[in-house]
Each structure stands twice: as structure tokens, then as C-alpha cells.
Amino acid sequence: MPTEATIADLRVALESERDELRSRLVELGFGDSAGLDYDANFADSSQVTAERGEAEALANTLRETLQEVEHALSKTGGGSFGKCERCENEISSARLEAMPSSRFCIDCASGR
């Protein structure tokens, strides 16, 4: 089980990642609003459609990552941070340092 100091350090890293993800979503135009605003009269509508699709795909990935980070943050105060959600064994410190939002130990994540 990670120490309180380690959990505090990982919480800081998770909060920083959360802030960065939120910032990137705002930069893409997917902050608190419903989505991007494109000029309907733009001459090359296929280019706009392609760009919109790419931006929406990236925004969806960022939102999913943000949900994982927020889930991990919610666990830091409840004593369940660092435990695998499948087998309930400890997640290795190295894995948590590499990916603080890990839900599963390496064995469960790899399907062993």
C-alpha cells in the first residue's frame, strides 16, 4: 500500500493532470460549451467536417482520461487508492508512479 506521503504526491500529480486536461478541452472548444462553432458558409465543408471529426475524437479521448483521473482523485481520500479494482491486491508503486490513475494491477490489466 502506498504511504500517505506517496499518495499526497500522486494526488498533486493527478490534480495537475486534471487541470491540464481541462485546459486542453477548453483550447479545443470543448470546455463548458456543447462543442465547436464552425462557419456554416465555409467554402470547403468537407475539410470542416474532417477537422470537426478529429477535434471531437480528441475531445472524447481527453474526456475519458479526465474521468479516469477524477475517479482516481476520488479514491485518494477514501483509503482505496492503490488497490486493484478487480482483485483488490495492491497496485505496484512503479505502476502508480507511471500512471497514477491506474485502476488495475498489472496482472489484471494484462488479463492474466
N, C-alpha and C positions, 0 to 999 in steps of 0.2 A: 504494500500500500504506500502511495506517495506520502511524504511528510507534509506537514502543514505549510512549511516554507516552500516546498516544491509546488504544492497546489496553488499557493499565492502567486508564485512566479508564472505558472501556467495560466492562471486566471488573467494576469496582466497581458500575457501574450494573446489569449483569446479575446480580451476586450479590444486590444489593438487591431486584431484581425477583423473583428466585428465592425469597428469604426471604418477600416479600410474598405470592406465590402460594401457598407452603406454608402460611402463616398463614391465608389466606382459605379454603383447603381444610379446615384444622382447624376454623375457625369454622363452616363448613357441616356439619361432622360427617364429613368425608371425609379425615381425616388418615391415620393409620396403620391405622385400622379399616376394615372392609369397606364400611360405609355408614351411613346414618342409622338411628336406632332410633325408630320411631313406636309409639304406643299402639294395639294391635290393637283395643281396645274403644272407640276414639274414636267418637263418635256420627255424625260426618259423614265417612264413609270416602271419599267422592268428593273432598272437599276435601283430605284427607290424600294421596290418590293424585295429585291435581293438584300439590300442593306438593312431593311426593316427586319427581315427574317434572321439575318446574322446577329443584329442587336438584340432581338428577342431571345434567341437561343443563348447568347452570352448572359443576358439578364436572368434567364431561368437557371442557368448553372450557378450564377452568383447568389441567387435567392436560396437555392438548395444548400449551398455551402454556408450561407448565413444561418439557415435553420439549424444545421449541424452545430455550428459554433454557439448559437444561443442555447441549444439543448445541453451542450457541454457546460456552458456557464451556469445553467440552472442546477446542474449536478454538483458544482464545486462547493456549494453551501450545505448540501444535504448528506454528505458522507458517502455518496455512491460514486463520486468521481474516481476514476481509475479502476473500476470494476467492469469486467466484460458483461454486456447486457444479455449474452446468450448463456454462458457457462458460470458466470459470477466469479471467475478467477480474476486475479489481479492482471491488469494490463502492464506490460513491462515499462519501466521508466524511459528506456530508449524510444519505445514506440510513442509514448505520450509526449516526449520532447520533440520528436519529429512531426507528430500530428496530434496536438492536444485535444482535438475534437473526436478522437477515436472512440467508437462505441464498443468495439470488439477486440479481444486479444488476437495475436497474430494467428493462432491456430483456428479460431472461429472465423476470422476474416478470410482465411485462405480455404475454408471449407473442409478442414481436416477432421 
